Amino acid sequence: MSVLREDFLWGGATAANQYEGAWDADGKGISVSDVCTEGSAEIPRRVTQGIVPGKRYPSHEAVDAYHHYKEDIALFAEMGFKCYRLSIAWTRIFPTGMETEPNEKGLAFYDRVFDELEKYGIEPIVTISHYEMPFALVEKCNGWEGRECIDYYIRFCEAIFERYQNRVRYWLTFNEINSGTVALGSIQALGTFRGYSGPLASAPDKPQERFQALHHQFVASARAVRLAHEKYPRFRMGNMCLQAMMYPFSSNPDDILETEKRNQIINFFCGDVQVRGKYPGYIQRYFEENGITIRMEERDLEDIQKGVVDFYTFSYYMTTCVSADENKEKTGGNFMGGVKNPYLETSAWGWQIDPKGLRYNLNVLYDRYQIPIMIVENGLGAYDQPEEDGCIHDTYRIEYMKKHIEQMKEAVKDGVDLIGYTPWGCVDLISASTGEMAKRYGMIYVDKYDDGTGTLARRKKDSFYWYQKVIASNGEDL
Ligand code: BGP
């Protein structure tokens, strides 16, 4: 008998804006990611107000899954995927977000994708909004700061719920919703960057706007969940948080308290709202101390209370430390850096690698919420070097995944109800933070490079065969 449940959802994850390309095909509108330029580990990725001629926007072609989805899904099936997490590009369905009727060609594209998944018995897990809101809504109402986004989002949900009701059962309302609790989230997650052009990480931080925008996302998410529960009882609705748990750097009580405070705001606040159905006590103090006042309408708190999710999902790449001492050495990271942990190694992009942190995260989350959990992103962004014969011996990726899966199993033994695992970027795609191709996560290599060259041909890396074996043994043969 295996440690993991027999119906464990093994799979992989992608997002439309980093994967599909075809940014203006068949009536698609411009998304916030379509105005984010290329960048690299050294050169910051920038955002522009609209598309500026002469700049390179990697999402425009990405790895062209719009035209390669069939071969990719066939490869997923060959690896043994039970599920596949994808997002539906809002701008394919409602190009500016404000139309009253959906774009049929956009809807038809995802029908074709779901046909293909059905052919292989792969269960889709759909992220409704993954860093790809219509750019027109940034111009119109400063993204999610505008309350009208709630209605536009619900219109989008109504269209896709109705259309795919018999094909999709698992839905996630917002990707990494808690990225809105930090400054960087104002670009791709919240769209609150009207008028700003420049590096993603240097946008002027406006916490009042961010938390107002987040409130609108909470209401939108809750209404989507309510709509699903009322009209489509077979749906299972999940949230999605970026889980970057923080450890106290030392046993100094000041470090402990500072860590607790940051974990509350960054790692728990959104989950507390979406799972427990109300604003937690600690956020009131944070709002007061930071001069934040949330404008609410009467129904909002009731929606939040009634629209709680059925399962909790999260991305996991790293942990960081917190110290009350400002001078401690820092490390980079997935949306949020922190104090460097002397016990951990880092990836080439400075993300601290911490498999045991995954077990810790799972335990903490399950203790807190007591609902099923799914890990919907995890993986190692690395520079892959194909051999002369084209083979990619990515032993470092196998090592990374093996250690994380081991810890995931430990967490299950600890009693966590873990229902699935979908490693990020199962096929190489564009990095969200740096906009580069060179940061690869896939088990499938895509012949595509940062200068725009490449045949887009797909090749199996060593990790492809390894993951195939892991799935076939339900995680026993690592
Ligand atoms: C998460 C996002 C993904 C993905 C991943 C890896 O924050 O949900 O969209 O990109 O991180 O990050 P990156 O692409 O920056 O390496």
Residues whose N, C-alpha, C, O or C-beta is under 5 A from the ligand:
A	BS01	BGP	A15 E176 G381 I430 S431 A432 S433 T434
